[in-house]
Amino acid sequence: MAPLIYTLCAVTSLICAALLLRGYFNSRYRLLLWAGLCFSALTVNNLLMVTDKIFFAQENMLTLRLVVTLIALCFLLYGLIFDE
């Protein structure tokens, strides 16, 4: 059951990233770009979670996942601070 939930979280974040980036390319509103980049990195984080929990259960990829999450949140924070 857990692999299904992890996979659905990855698919959901991928859909959110695609919709945000599509909105940016249609309107050129820069905050959509930063939010789309954030969700793209969160998609990578979720894929790392799937890989960590399902395929490499003996390895711990927590540090890599946290670094990717930090990068994702830095994208969004930059967009919120420097773009309106």
C-alpha positions in Angstrom: 0.0 0.0 0.0 2.8 2.4 0.8 4.4 2.2 -2.7 1.1 3.2 -4.2 0.9 6.2 -2.0 4.5 7.3 -2.7 3.9 7.0 -6.4 0.6 8.9 -6.2 2.4 11.7 -4.4 5.1 11.8 -7.1 2.4 11.9 -9.9 0.5 14.7 -8.1 3.5 16.9 -7.7 4.4 16.3 -11.4 0.9 17.4 -12.4 1.1 20.5 -10.3 4.5 21.3 -11.7 3.3 20.9 -15.3 0.2 23.0 -14.7 2.2 25.8 -13.0 4.8 25.9 -15.8 2.1 25.8 -18.4 0.5 28.8 -16.7 3.8 30.6 -16.7 4.4 30.0 -20.4 0.8 31.3 -21.1 0.9 34.4 -18.9 4.6 35.1 -18.2 3.8 35.8 -14.5 7.1 35.0 -12.9 5.8 33.7 -9.6 4.3 30.8 -11.5 7.8 30.0 -12.8 9.3 29.8 -9.3 6.4 27.7 -8.0 6.7 25.4 -11.0 10.4 25.0 -10.4 9.7 24.3 -6.8 7.2 21.6 -7.6 9.5 20.1 -10.2 12.2 19.7 -7.5 9.5 18.3 -5.2 8.7 15.8 -7.9 12.4 14.7 -7.9 12.2 14.5 -4.1 9.1 12.2 -4.3 10.8 10.1 -7.0 13.8 9.8 -4.6 11.4 8.7 -1.9 9.9 6.0 -4.1 13.4 4.9 -5.0 14.5 5.0 -1.4 11.6 3.1 0.1 10.9 0.6 -2.6 14.1 -0.2 -4.5 16.9 0.6 -2.1 15.2 -0.2 1.2 18.6 -1.0 2.8 20.1 2.3 1.9 19.3 5.6 3.5 18.8 8.5 1.0 17.5 11.0 3.6 20.3 13.5 3.2 19.9 13.6 -0.6 16.1 14.0 -0.3 16.5 16.8 2.2 19.0 18.7 0.0 16.5 18.4 -3.0 13.7 19.7 -0.7 15.9 22.6 0.4 16.6 23.5 -3.2 12.9 23.3 -4.0 11.9 25.6 -1.1 14.7 28.0 -2.1 13.2 28.4 -5.5 9.8 29.3 -4.0 11.3 31.5 -1.4 13.3 33.4 -4.0 10.2 33.9 -6.1 8.2 35.1 -3.1 10.9 37.6 -2.0 12.2 39.0 -5.3 9.2 38.7 -7.5 5.9 40.1 -6.7 
